[in-house]
Amino acid sequence: MTEKKPFYITTPIYYPSAKLHIGHAYCTTIADSIARFHRLAGDDVFFLTGSDEHGQKIQQKAEEEGVTPIEYTDKIVAGFQNLWQRLSISNDDFIRTTQKRHEKVVQEIFRRIYAKGDIYKGSYKGLYCTPCESYWTEHQLDENGCCPDCHRPVQEVAEEAYFFKMSNYQDKILAYIEENPDFIQPASRRNEMINFIKQGLEDLCISRTSFDWGIPVPIDEKHVIYVWFDALTNYLTPIGFLDDPEKFNKFWPADLHLVGKEIVRFHTIIWPCILMALDLPLPKKVYGHGWLIVDGDKMSKSKGNVVDPIALIDEFGADAIRYFLLREINLGQDGNFSRDALIQRINSDLANDLGNLLHRTLNMIGKFQDGIVLAPQGESEIDKSLKADAAETVQFFDENMQKMELSLTIKKVWAFISRANKYIDETAPWALAKEPEKKQELANVMYNLVESLRHISVLIAPFMPTTAERIWQQLNLPQAFAEVQLDDIREWGGTPAELKVGTPEQLFPRIEVEKEEQPAKQPKANKQKKEKKADKKDDSGEVTFDEFSKLQLRVAKVLAAEKIPETDKLLKLKVDLGSEQRELVSGIANHYEPSELIGKNVVMVANLKPAKIRGVVSHGMVLAASQGDDLKVVSVDMPVGAVVK
């Protein structure tokens, strides 16, 4: 038996300053699909994700909420892990930079580089972006004098610090990038990094004394280690850098670091310089994927367009979200997320193409052959064509998944799904079933459809793991799905004869979208009469379904409440919507003491246009019910961010 080839893939470790949004889900779903493909191909995969929990920003966030930094991160990280579970992410380990195993690694790396003479003590005076945890020189700032990454103000920092001699490795890292064109992908990111290095690398400040939430410098504990020096070394910890040399030598160097394009610089300049100082090989590839745009606009809390993936999963299911993200966006480019486009894909690709193929096939076998798949004998030209398409699709899948062409691969698989649907129309099984002498021809058609679905189940497994297994189970195939390999579909004929198929179950219900009726054009002479009728109808107070559906009702948790000075009725509330926090004004002060509201999960109108009330920008409205003088806010026992409908 051939020894399995190791394959080590990582996502960024996400910063728990807030809950994750759909962009994080996109990145991790890409990595998961690549990891699942390599397992399917027979590789020995180690897939790592995690959380980056130290730094000044985390300490400040915790102080704002009146908790310790670890209490703050514990809560947020639990949300990360829940999201990955809901999305069927198959990571082999979850690294937290607050774990003792990681602290030991970071401190040992510091000692080794210090002993080599590549770390020295000095003083730092310069510009620092707290949100990005990044140091900048004056000439690197944007045109407004702000951080070039996030475009927020930087602050001048002056403190004693330790420095890593990154400048010593400038020529070496530049030569490596130029000599290894596949190291940074796509090519546009590679060119950006080459230009950045050619501007000159300065020594990197790698410790802070102005706060204490971090890993202590092992030789000087009044310092904590700079968050990026700490975070990047996470990739070494779970594969046994200190405690399991056999495992470490097996999986390092990493085959793929998958990161967002905004942190390519850290992974392709700072991280390689650290590895060079440790005399360790560099990762084989760093891939900087693009951003997820929402309805044509970059996601931003201030714009109110941050998309909560948990709410989407609750509404549409994880596999539908995974399919849409992976199909719609070409890896490396920015991609647009649109709810309307998602629904269209679910209806056309998942409900119509895939769902109907499975349902029709199982129904016909049940109706025409008592649910039994009979052995095929002989083949027609149409049968040969279907089998040839299947073989070509498997080959394309293998080659293009190796190249991480996820969107292209999915489209090819769906072309085969369409081909299988066309095969039904070409062979017309309902007509064959009426002619007893064509029983074998019918059996061949039914067999080929089940075999097509067996192939499809395997081919969609990296992208839609739950749906793939559901198809396998409905086909009632004897092999355990967890043991299936790509080699199992390289040859046609893996479906056993006399197989009793299962009962068809709907994979993806169609989503009905209400459309507002367009009024017919009226002659000009009738226009005034038409307007009068419309006015009369408006007086009824009735709204259409479309008008009502424009309201976005969400569950929000009240974090803080206080009376607005010089008012009797108004309270200022701070609420958590899951993906963001907001302030709003509510006229319920006569009915509630502020302390009574804290901790309540209330229903709020989330897309109400912001308005300034008594100096407070109120962004939303809490729903309440009243009768006479009695009033109560609408509270529900549902998770924060849940959609109310």
For each residue, the residues with C-beta under 8 A, 3 or more apart:
1:
2: 42
3:
4: 42 43 44
5: 42 43 44
6: 43 44 45 46 250 251 255
7: 35 38 43 44 45 46 255
8: 45 46 48 239 251 252 253 254 255 256
9: 31 34 35 38 45 46 47 48 254 255 256 258
10: 31 47 48 49 235 254 256 257 258
11: 14 27 28 31 48 49 258 259
12: 27 52 258 259 260 263
13: 49 50 51 52 95 97 231 234
14: 11 20 24 49 50 51 52 80
15: 51 52 53 55 57 58
16: 51 52 53 58 72 73 76 77 80
17: 57 58 61 76
18: 76 579 580
19: 76 79 308 578 579
20: 14 24 25 79 80 83 309
21: 24 25 299 306 307 308 309 579
22: 25 26 292 294 299 306 307 308 309 312 325 337
23: 26 27 260 291 292 299
24: 14 20 21 27 28 83 309
25: 20 21 22 28 29 83 87 309 321 325
26: 22 23 29 30 289 292 325 329 335
27: 11 12 23 24 30 31 258 259 260 289
28: 11 24 25 31 32 49 84 87 89
29: 25 26 32 33 87 89 321 322 325 326
30: 26 27 33 34 258 289 325 326 331 406
31: 9 10 11 27 28 34 35 47 49 256 258
32: 28 29 35 36 47 87 88 89 90 91 462
33: 29 30 36 37 322 326 406 462 463
34: 9 30 31 37 38 256 258 401 404 406 462
35: 7 9 31 32 38 39 45 47 90 91
36: 32 33 39 40 90 461 462 465
37: 33 34 40 41 401 462
38: 7 9 34 35 41 43 45
39: 35 36 42 43 45 90
40: 36 37 458 461 462 484 485 486
41: 37 38 398 401 485 486
42: 2 4 5 39 485 486 487
43: 4 5 6 7 38 39
44: 4 5 6 7 250
45: 6 7 8 9 35 38 39 92
46: 6 7 8 9 92 93 238 239 251
47: 9 10 31 32 35 90 91 92 93
48: 8 9 10 11 91 92 93 94 95 234 235 238 239
49: 10 11 13 14 28 31 84 89 91 94 95
50: 13 14 93 94 95 96 97 234
51: 13 14 15 16 73 76 77 80 94 95 96 97
52: 12 13 14 15 16 55 97 227 230 231 234
53: 15 16 58 69 70 73 77 96 97 98
54: 58 97 98 213 214 215 224 225 227 230 231
55: 15 52 58 59 133 213 214 227
56: 59 60 130 133 208 210 211 213 227
57: 15 17 60 61 130 131 133
58: 15 16 17 53 54 55 61 62 69 72 73 213
59: 55 56 62 63 69 211 212 213
60: 56 57 63 64 130
61: 17 57 58 64 65 72
62: 58 59 65 67 68 69 71 72 73 213
63: 59 60 66
64: 60 61
65: 61 62 72 559
66: 63
67: 62 71 72
68: 62 71 72
69: 53 58 59 62 72 73 213
70: 53 73 74 98
71: 62 67 68 74 75
72: 16 58 61 62 65 67 68 69 75 76
73: 16 51 53 58 62 69 70 76 77 96 98
74: 70 71 77 78
75: 71 72 78 79
76: 16 17 18 19 51 72 73 79 80
77: 16 51 53 73 74 80 81 96
78: 74 75 81 82
79: 19 20 75 76 82 83
80: 14 16 20 51 76 77 83 84
81: 77 78 84 85 94
82: 78 79 85 86 310
83: 20 24 25 79 80 86 87 309 310
84: 28 49 80 81 87 89 91 94
85: 81 82 88 89
86: 82 83 310 313 318
87: 25 28 29 32 83 84 309 313 318 321 322
88: 32 85 318 319 322 465 466
89: 28 29 32 49 84 85
90: 32 35 36 39 47 465
91: 32 35 47 48 49 84 94
92: 45 46 47 48 238
93: 46 47 48 50 238
94: 48 49 50 51 81 84 91
95: 13 48 49 50 51 99 102 234 237 238
96: 50 51 53 73 77 99 102
97: 13 50 51 52 53 54 102 106 215 230 231 234
98: 53 54 70 73 102 103
99: 95 96 102 103 237
100: 103 104
101: 104 105 237 238
102: 95 96 97 98 99 105 106 230 233 234 237
103: 98 99 100 106 107 215
104: 100 101 107 108 242
105: 101 102 108 109 233 236 237 241 242
106: 97 102 103 109 110 215 225 229 230 233
107: 103 104 110 111 215 216 217 218 225
108: 104 105 111 112 242
109: 105 106 112 113 233 236 274 278
110: 106 107 113 114 119 206 217 218 219 225 229
111: 107 108 114 115 218 219
112: 108 109 115 116 278
113: 109 110 116 118 119 164 274 277 278
114: 110 111 117 118 119 162 219
115: 111 112
116: 112 113 277
117: 114 120 165
118: 113 114 164 165 168 277
119: 110 113 114 162 163 164 165 206
120: 117 162 163 165
121: 160 161 162 163 220
122: 160 161 162 163
123: 158 159 160 161
124: 135 157 158 159 160 161 163 205
125: 156 157 158
126: 135 136 137 156 157 205
127: 135 136 137 138 141 154 155 156 157
128: 134 135 136 154 155 156 157
129: 132 133 134 136 147 149 150 152 154 155
130: 56 57 60 133 155
131: 57 147 150 152
132: 129 147 149 150
133: 55 56 57 129 130 226 227 228
134: 128 129 147 149 228
135: 124 126 127 128 204 205
136: 126 127 128 129 140 141 147 148 154
137: 126 127 140 141 202
138: 127 141
139:
140: 136 137 148
141: 127 136 137 138 144 145 146 147 148 154
142: 145 146 147 148 151
143:
144: 141 151
145: 141 142 153 154
146: 141 142 150 151 152 153 154
147: 129 131 132 134 136 141 142 150 151 152 153 154
148: 136 140 141 142 151
149: 129 132 134 262
150: 129 131 132 146 147
151: 142 144 146 147 148
152: 129 131 146 147
153: 145 146 147
154: 127 128 129 136 141 145 146 147
155: 127 128 129 130
156: 125 126 127 128
157: 124 125 126 127 128 210
158: 123 124 125
159: 123 124 208 209 210
160: 121 122 123 124 209 223
161: 121 122 123 124 205 206 207 208 209 223
162: 114 119 120 121 122 205 206 207 217 220 223
163: 119 120 121 122 124 203 204 205 206
164: 113 118 119 203 204 206 229 273 274 277
165: 117 118 119 120 168 169 203 277
166: 169 170 201 202 203 204 269 270 273
167: 170 200 201 202 203
168: 118 165
169: 165 166 172 173 201 272 273 276 277
170: 166 167 173 174 197 200 201
171: 174 175
172: 169 175 176 276
173: 169 170 176 177 197 201 269 272 273 276
174: 170 171 177 178 194 197 198
175: 171 172 178 179
176: 172 173 179 180 183 272 282
177: 173 174 180 183 184 190 193 194 197 268
178: 174 175 181 194
179: 175 176
180: 176 177 183
181: 178 187 190
182: 185 284 285
183: 176 177 180 190 268 282 283 284 285 286
184: 177 189 190 193 264 268 285 286 288
185: 182 189 190 285 286 287 288 332
186: 189 190 287 288 332
187: 181 190 191
188: 191 192 332
189: 184 185 186 192 193 261 264 268 288
190: 177 181 183 184 185 186 187 193 194
191: 187 188 194 195
192: 188 189 195 196 264
193: 177 184 189 190 196 197 264 265 268 269
194: 174 177 178 190 191 197 198
195: 191 192 198 199
196: 192 193 199 265 269
197: 170 173 174 177 193 194 200 201 269
198: 174 194 195
199: 195 196
200: 167 170 197
201: 166 167 169 170 173 197 269 273
202: 137 166 167
203: 163 164 165 166 167
204: 135 163 164 166 226 229 270 273
205: 124 126 135 161 162 163 226
206: 110 119 161 162 163 164 225 226 229
207: 161 162 217 220 223 224 225 226
208: 56 159 161 211 214 223 224 226
209: 159 160 161 222 223 224
210: 56 157 159
211: 56 59 208 214 224
212: 59 224
213: 54 55 56 58 59 62 69 224
214: 54 55 208 211 224 225 226 227 230
215: 54 97 103 106 107 224 225 230
216: 107 221 223 224 225
217: 107 110 162 207 220 221 223 224 225
218: 107 110 111 221
219: 110 111 114
220: 121 162 207 217 223
221: 216 217 218
222: 209
223: 160 161 162 207 208 209 216 217 220
224: 54 207 208 209 211 212 213 214 215 216 217
225: 54 106 107 110 206 207 214 215 216 217 229 230
226: 133 204 205 206 207 208 214 229 230
227: 52 54 55 56 133 214 230 231
228: 133 134 231 232 266 270
229: 106 110 164 204 206 225 226 232 233 270 274
230: 52 54 97 102 106 214 215 225 226 227 233 234
231: 13 52 54 97 227 228 234
232: 228 229 235 266 267 270 271 274
233: 102 105 106 109 229 230 236 237 274
234: 13 48 50 52 95 97 102 230 231 237 238
235: 10 48 232 239 254 257 283
236: 105 109 233 239 241 248 252
237: 95 99 101 102 105 233 234 241 242
238: 46 48 92 93 95 101 234
239: 8 46 48 235 236 244 247 248 250 251 252
240: 243 244 245 246 247 248
241: 105 236 237 248 252
242: 104 105 108 237
243: 240
244: 239 240 247 248
245: 240 248 249
246: 240 249 250
247: 239 240 244 250 251
248: 236 239 240 241 244 245 251 252
249: 245 246 252
250: 6 44 239 246 247
251: 6 8 46 239 247 248 254
252: 8 236 239 241 248 249 280 281
253: 8 280 281 282 283 284
254: 8 9 10 235 251 257 283 284
255: 6 7 8 9 283 284 285
256: 8 9 10 31 34 283 284 285 286 287
257: 10 235 254 267 283 285 286 287
258: 9 10 11 12 27 30 31 34 287 289
259: 11 12 27 263 264 267 286 287 288 289
260: 12 23 27 263 264 288 289 291
261: 189 264 288 289 290 291
262: 149 291
263: 12 259 260 266 267 288
264: 184 189 192 193 259 260 261 267 268 286 288
265: 193 196 268 269 270
266: 228 232 263 269 270 271
267: 232 257 259 263 264 270 271 286 288
268: 177 183 184 189 193 264 265 271 272 286
269: 166 173 193 196 197 201 265 266 272 273
270: 166 204 228 229 232 265 266 267 273 274
271: 232 266 267 268 274 275 283
272: 169 173 176 268 269 275 276 282
273: 164 166 169 173 201 204 269 270 276 277
274: 109 113 164 229 232 233 270 271 277 278
275: 271 272 278 280 281 282
276: 169 172 173 272 273 279 280 282
277: 113 116 118 164 165 169 273 274
278: 109 112 113 274 275
279: 276
280: 252 253 275 276
281: 252 253 275
282: 176 183 253 272 275 276
283: 183 235 253 254 255 256 257 271 286
284: 182 183 253 254 255 256
285: 182 183 184 185 255 256 257
286: 183 184 185 256 257 259 264 267 268 283
287: 185 186 256 257 258 259 331 332 404
288: 184 185 186 189 259 260 261 263 264 267 332
289: 26 27 30 258 259 260 261 331 332
290: 261 329 331 332 333 334 335
291: 23 260 261 262 298 299 334 335
292: 22 23 26 299 325 329 334 335 336 337
293: 296 297 298 299 334 335 336 337
294: 22 297 298 299 305 306 307 336 337 338
295: 305 336 337 338
296: 293 336
297: 293 294 300 303 305
298: 291 293 294
299: 21 22 23 291 292 293 294 303 305 306 307
300: 297 303 305 306
301: 304 306 579 580
302:
303: 297 299 300
304: 301 580 607 619
305: 294 295 297 299 300
306: 21 22 294 299 300 301 579 580
307: 21 22 294 299 312 337 579
308: 19 21 22 311 312 577 578 579 641
309: 20 21 22 24 25 83 87 312 313 321
310: 82 83 86 313 314 578 639 641
311: 308 314 315 554 578 641 642 643
312: 22 307 308 309 315 316 321 342
313: 86 87 309 310 316 317 318 321
314: 310 311 642 643
315: 311 312 643
316: 312 313 320 321 342 346 511
317: 313 320 321 508
318: 86 87 88 313 321 322 466
319: 88 322 323 463 464 465 466 467
320: 316 317 323 324 342 345 346 350 508
321: 25 29 87 309 312 313 316 317 318 324 325 342
322: 29 33 87 88 318 319 325 326 463 464
323: 319 320 326 327 345 349 350 410 463 464
324: 320 321 327 328 337 341 342 345 346
325: 22 25 26 29 30 292 321 322 328 329 335 337
326: 29 30 33 322 323 329 406 407 410 463
327: 323 324 345 349 407 410 411 414 463
328: 324 325 335 336 337 341 345 407
329: 26 290 292 325 326 333 334 335 336 407
330: 333 335 407 408
331: 30 287 289 290 404 405 406 407
332: 185 186 188 287 288 289 290
333: 290 329 330
334: 290 291 292 293 329
335: 26 290 291 292 293 325 328 329 330
336: 292 293 294 295 296 328 329 341
337: 22 292 293 294 295 307 324 325 328 341 342
338: 294 295 341 342
339: 342 343
340: 343 344
341: 324 328 336 337 338 344 345
342: 312 316 320 321 324 337 338 339 345 346
343: 339 340 346 347 511 513
344: 340 341 347 348
345: 320 323 324 327 328 341 342 348 349 350
346: 316 320 324 342 343 349 350 351 508 510 511
347: 343 344 350 351 352 510 511
348: 344 345 351 352 353
349: 323 327 345 346 352 353 354 414
350: 320 323 345 346 347 353 354 355 467 507 508
351: 346 347 348 354 355 356 507 508 509 510 511
352: 347 348 349 355 356 510
353: 348 349 350 356 357 414 417 418 421
354: 349 350 351 357 358 414 417 456 460 467 507 508
355: 350 351 352 358 359 506 507 508
356: 351 352 353 359 360 421
357: 353 354 360 361 417 420 421 424 449 452 453 456
358: 354 355 361 362 453 471 474 504 507
359: 355 356 362 363 504 506 507
360: 356 357 363 364 424
361: 357 358 364 365 424 446 449 450 453
362: 358 359 365 366 474 475 501 502 503 504
363: 359 360 366 367 504
364: 360 361 367 368 429 430 433 446 449
365: 361 362 368 369 371 372 373 446 450 501
366: 362 363 369 370 371 501 503 504
367: 363 364 433
368: 364 365 429 433 442 446
369: 365 366 372 373 374 442 443 446
370: 366
371: 365 366 500 501
372: 365 369 498 499 500 501
373: 365 369 446 447 450 495 496 497 498 499 500 501
374: 369 443 446 447 497 498
375: 443 447 497 498
376: 379 443 444 447 448 497
377: 440 443 444
378: 440 444
379: 376 383 384 387 444
380: 383 384 441 444
381: 384 385
382: 385 386 423 426 427
383: 379 380 386 387 444 445 448
384: 379 380 381 387 388
385: 381 382 388 389
386: 382 383 389 390 419 420 423 448 452
387: 379 383 384 390 391 448 492
388: 384 385 391 392
389: 385 386 392 393 416 419
390: 386 387 393 394 416 451 452 455 489 492
391: 387 388 394 395 490 492
392: 388 389 395 396
393: 389 390 396 397 412 413 415 416 455 459
394: 390 391 397 398 455 459 486 489 490
395: 391 392 398 399
396: 392 393 399 400 409 412
397: 393 394 400 401 409 412 413 459 486
398: 41 394 395 401 402 486
399: 395 396 402 403
400: 396 397 403 405 408 409 412
401: 34 37 41 397 398 404 405 406 409 462
402: 398 399
403: 399 400
404: 34 287 331 401
405: 331 400 401 408 409
406: 30 33 34 326 331 401 409 410 463
407: 326 327 328 329 330 331 410 411
408: 330 400 405 411 412
409: 396 397 400 401 405 406 412 413
410: 323 326 327 406 407 413 414 463
411: 327 407 408 414 415
412: 393 396 397 400 408 409 415 416
413: 393 397 409 410 416 417 456 459 460
414: 327 349 353 354 410 411 417 418
415: 393 411 412 418 419
416: 389 390 393 412 413 419 420 452 455 456 459
417: 353 354 357 413 414 420 421 456
418: 353 414 415 421 422
419: 386 389 415 416 422 423
420: 357 386 416 417 423 424 449 452 453 456
421: 353 356 357 417 418 424 425
422: 418 419 425 426
423: 382 386 419 420 426 427 445 448 449 452
424: 357 360 361 420 421 427 428 429 449
425: 421 422 428
426: 382 422 423
427: 382 423 424 432 445
428: 424 425 431 432
429: 364 368 424 432 433 442 445 446
430: 364 433 434
431: 428 434 435
432: 427 428 429 435 438 441 442 445
433: 364 367 368 429 430 442
434: 430 431
435: 431 432 438
436: 439
437:
438: 432 435 441 442
439: 436 442 443
440: 377 378 443 444
441: 380 432 438 444 445
442: 368 369 429 432 433 438 439 445 446
443: 369 374 375 376 377 439 440 446 447
444: 376 377 378 379 380 383 440 441 447 448
445: 383 423 427 429 432 441 442 448 449
446: 361 364 365 368 369 373 374 429 442 443 449 450
447: 373 374 375 376 443 444 450 451 495 497
448: 376 383 386 387 423 444 445 451 452
449: 357 361 364 420 423 424 445 446 452 453
450: 361 365 373 446 447 453 454 475 495 499 501
451: 390 447 448 454 455 492 493 494 495
452: 357 386 390 416 420 423 448 449 455 456
453: 357 358 361 420 449 450 456 457 471 475
454: 450 451 457 458 472 475 477 489 494 495
455: 390 393 394 416 451 452 458 459 489
456: 354 357 413 416 417 420 452 453 459 460 471
457: 453 454 460 461 468 469 471 472 475 481
458: 40 454 455 461 468 484 486 488 489
459: 393 394 397 413 416 455 456 489
460: 354 413 456 457 463 464 467 468 471
461: 36 40 457 458 464 465 468 469 484
462: 32 33 34 36 37 40 401 465
463: 33 319 322 323 326 327 406 410 460
464: 319 322 323 460 461 467 468
465: 36 88 90 319 461 462 468 469
466: 88 318 319 469 470
467: 319 350 354 460 464 470 471 507
468: 457 458 460 461 464 465 471 472 481
469: 457 461 465 466 472 473 481
470: 466 467 473 474 505 507
471: 358 453 456 457 460 467 468 474 475 507
472: 454 457 468 469 475 477 481 484
473: 469 470 476 481 502
474: 358 362 470 471 501 502 503 504 505
475: 362 450 453 454 457 471 472 495 499 501 502
476: 473 499 500 501 502
477: 454 472 481 495 499
478: 496 499
479: 483 484 488
480: 483 484
481: 457 468 469 472 473 477 484
482:
483: 479 480
484: 40 458 461 472 479 480 481 488
485: 40 41 42 488
486: 40 41 42 394 397 398 458 489 490
487: 42 490
488: 458 479 484 485 494
489: 390 394 454 455 458 459 486 494
490: 391 394 486 487
491: 494
492: 387 390 391 451
493: 451
494: 451 454 488 489 491
495: 373 447 450 451 454 475 477 499
496: 373 478 499
497: 373 374 375 376 447
498: 372 373 374 375
499: 372 373 450 475 476 477 478 495 496
500: 371 372 373 476
501: 362 365 366 371 372 373 450 474 475 476
502: 362 473 474 475 476
503: 362 366 474
504: 358 359 362 363 366 474
505: 470 474
506: 355 359 509
507: 350 351 354 355 358 359 467 470 471
508: 317 320 346 350 351 354 355
509: 351 506
510: 346 347 351 352
511: 316 343 346 347 351
512:
513: 343
514: 545 546 549
515: 546
516: 544 546
517:
518:
519: 522
520:
521:
522: 519 526 527 530
523: 526 527
524: 527
525:
526: 522 523 529 530
527: 522 523 524 530 531
528: 531 532
529: 526 532 533
530: 522 526 527 533 534
531: 527 528 534 535
532: 528 529 535 536
533: 529 530 536 537
534: 530 531 537 538
535: 531 532 538 539
536: 532 533 539
537: 533 534 540 542
538: 534 535
539: 535 536
540: 537
541:
542: 537
543: 547 548
544: 516 547 548
545: 514 548 549
546: 514 515 516 549 550
547: 543 544 550
548: 543 544 545 551
549: 514 545 546
550: 546 547 607
551: 548 605 607
552: 605 606 607 643
553: 603 604 605 606 623 643 644 645
554: 311 577 578 603 604 606 641 642 643 644
555: 601 602 603 604 636 638 639 640 641 642 644
556: 575 576 577 582 601 602 603 604 606 620 622 640 641
557: 575 576 599 600 601 602 640
558: 561 573 574 575 597 598 599 600 602
559: 65 574 575 576 581 598
560: 573 574 598
561: 558 571 572 573 574 592 594 595 597 598
562: 571 572 594
563: 567 570 571 572 589 594
564: 567 570 571 572 585 589 614 616
565:
566: 614
567: 563 564 570 589 614
568: 589 590
569: 587 588 589 590
570: 563 564 567 585 586 587 589 613 614
571: 561 562 563 564 585 586 587 588 589 592 594 597
572: 561 562 563 564 583 584 585 616
573: 558 560 561 583 584 585 586 597 622
574: 558 559 560 561 581 582 583
575: 556 557 558 559 581 582 583 584 602 604 620 622
576: 556 557 559 581 640
577: 308 554 556 580 581 582 604 606 640 641
578: 19 308 310 311 554 639 640 641
579: 18 19 21 301 306 307 308 641
580: 18 301 304 306 577
581: 559 574 575 576 577
582: 556 574 575 577 619 620
583: 572 573 574 575 616 617 618 619
584: 572 573 575 604 618 619 620 621 622
585: 564 570 571 572 573 613 614 616 618
586: 570 571 573 621 622 624 633
587: 569 570 571
588: 569 571 591 592 622 624 631 633
589: 563 564 567 568 569 570 571 592
590: 568 569 631
591: 588 630 631 632
592: 561 571 588 589 596 597 633
593: 596 597
594: 561 562 563 571 597 598
595: 561 598
596: 592 593 600
597: 558 561 571 573 592 593 594 600 602 633
598: 558 559 560 561 594 595
599: 557 558
600: 557 558 596 597 633 635
601: 555 556 557 635 636 637 638 639 640
602: 555 556 557 558 575 597 622 623 633 634 635 636
603: 553 554 555 556 622 623 634 635 636 644
604: 553 554 555 556 575 577 584 620 621 622 623
605: 551 552 553 608 620 621 623
606: 552 553 554 556 577 620
607: 304 550 551 552
608: 605 619 620 621
609:
610: 617 618 619
611: 617 618
612: 615 616 617 618
613: 570 585 616 618
614: 564 566 567 570 585
615: 612
616: 564 572 583 585 612 613
617: 583 610 611 612
618: 583 584 585 610 611 612 613 621
619: 304 582 583 584 608 610
620: 556 575 582 584 604 605 606 608
621: 584 586 604 605 608 618
622: 556 573 575 584 586 588 602 603 604 633 634
623: 553 602 603 604 605 633 634
624: 586 588 631 632 633 634
625: 631 632 634
626: 630 631 632
627: 630
628:
629:
630: 591 626 627
631: 588 590 591 624 625 626
632: 591 624 625 626
633: 586 588 592 597 600 602 622 623 624
634: 602 603 622 623 624 625
635: 600 601 602 603
636: 555 601 602 603 642 644
637: 601
638: 555 601 642 644
639: 310 555 578 601 642
640: 555 556 557 576 577 578 601
641: 308 310 311 554 555 556 577 578 579
642: 311 314 554 555 636 638 639
643: 311 314 315 552 553 554
644: 553 554 555 603 636 638
645: 553
